[in-house]
Amino acid sequence: MTLFLRKWDLIVSLMCGLSIAKSFAHGASQFVAPHEVMKRQTKSGFTSTESSDIVTRHNKLRTDEPSSDMLTMAWNSALESNAQTHAAKCNFTHSTGEFRSNVGGFSYAGENLFASSGTLNVTSFVDGWYSEKKNYNFDANSCSGVCGHYTQVVWANSSAIGCGVQMCPVLASTDLKNSYFVVCQYGPGGNIDGMRPYTKASSSARFPPNVTLISCLLLLLNIFLVGHK
């Protein structure tokens, strides 16, 4: 039954464009969060599992957007190394544009920052950035508050990411102590003035040719009934 539901979920996503499991604002952005829920064993750098989780979470949130040109994001070790170098400074400020120039094959990399006191969940900070979506008006291409983290996360042309993390006894430019400082860099960088993060797909483009919502639902019903025979 579990296997069937997983297959059904996949078919829904592919055929109908439906998602069953929904679960500071310019070129680069920062975000400070309170205590999270998972303690880490390492004080410097992300593990391969954590890196994979960061990429997976980004791609999940990116595919939730009604975009016609969203690229799949992949981990970039050069961006990771650059981000880790900046995180190790334990100063909650953005790296310079020069520092992020010509890294990982990209002329310019975007950057998101995050700080968490004591503990860190490697996907919650991505969700925190994405939560700024509520502040962004796509049609007007404007923010009513902070939204730069969100727009970088879903910037369609950003196809690479690399993140670093450092446990900082004192995090300069904040009042935080014994906190994790996360730096994620994106290539190519997003948040370009005057541009929207992605091209919005037309409603018809979000469904395969000749597949209407009604026919799609009928197809899902048939699949469900077959699975219960």
C-alpha positions, -999 to 999 in steps of 0.1 A, spaced: 0 0 0 28 24 9 46 16 -24 13 23 -43 8 56 -26 44 67 -35 38 58 -71 4 76 -70 21 107 -56 46 106 -84 20 102 -111 0 131 -96 31 153 -97 40 144 -132 6 142 -149 -13 170 -131 13 195 -119 -1 191 -84 19 190 -52 7 165 -26 32 174 0 30 212 6 45 211 36 178 418 35 163 424 0 188 430 -27 217 411 -44 224 392 -12 204 387 20 207 378 57 184 361 81 187 355 119 166 328 135 160 316 171 168 281 184 163 253 159 156 216 167 186 195 157 221 195 172 250 190 148 281 170 155 305 191 135 314 227 141 327 236 107 314 227 72 284 207 61 285 169 57 278 153 23 244 143 37 236 178 48 247 192 15 224 168 -3 195 178 20 201 215 12 201 209 -25 170 187 -23 151 213 -2 160 241 -26 148 220 -56 116 210 -39 107 247 -32 118 258 -66 96 232 -83 66 245 -62 68 278 -81 47 282 -113 78 287 -134 84 278 -171 122 283 -169 133 270 -135 167 252 -136 175 223 -113 201 233 -87 233 212 -80 260 214 -54 292 233 -64 323 226 -44 340 259 -54 311 279 -41 311 257 -10 348 264 -3 342 302 -9 312 302 14 330 283 41 359 308 40 335 336 47 316 317 74 349 310 92 353 348 98 324 347 122 312 381 111 275 384 102 280 406 72 281 399 35 312 391 17 323 416 -9 313 414 -46 349 409 -55 351 380 -31 322 364 -50 335 371 -85 347 344 -108 340 315 -84 329 280 -95 328 291 -131 304 320 -125 313 357 -130 292 366 -99 277 346 -71 247 356 -50 247 351 -12 223 343 16 232 345 53 217 328 83 225 326 120 211 302 146 220 302 183 230 268 197 215 243 173 208 241 136 184 222 113 199 221 78 166 225 60 149 250 83 171 279 73 161 273 36 124 273 47 131 305 66 144 322 35 115 308 14 90 321 40 97 356 27 75 347 -3 46 364 15 64 397 11 69 394 -26 44 406 -52 53 388 -85 31 410 -107 45 442 -94 80 427 -89 81 444 -55 86 436 -18 65 447 11 93 440 35 123 416 32 121 391 3 156 389 -11 163 355 4 132 341 -12 139 355 -46 175 342 -46 163 307 -36 138 306 -65 159 325 -90 154 304 -121 188 309 -136 208 300 -104 218 264 -111 245 260 -85 248 263 -48 275 259 -22 272 265 15 295 268 45 288 268 82 308 277 113 301 274 150 311 309 163 317 315 200 310 351 193 293 362 160 304 397 152 278 422 141 252 404 163 246 398 200 247 360 194 272 336 212 278 300 205 259 303 173 260 287 138 267 311 110 255 298 76 266 312 42 251 300 10 264 312 -24 246 308 -57 258 307 -92 250 326 -112 238 352 -87 202 363 -88 183 394 -75 192 414 -106 175 448 -104 144 451 -125 141 413 -132 116 388 -117 131 356 -103 115 334 -130 91 334 -159 56 325 -149 42 296 -169 7 300 -184 -20 279 -169 -22 258 -200 15 252 -199 13 237 -165 -8 208 -178 3 183 -205 -13 188 -240 -49 176 -241 -51 169 -204 -78 190 -187 -82 191 -149 -113 169 -151 -96 142 -172 -67 144 -149 -88 138 -119 -106 109 -136 -73 94 -144 -62 96 -108 -95 81 -96 -90 52 -120 -54 46 -108 -66 47 -72 -93 21 -79 -69 -2 -97 -45 0 -68 -72 -12 -44 -82 -43 -64 
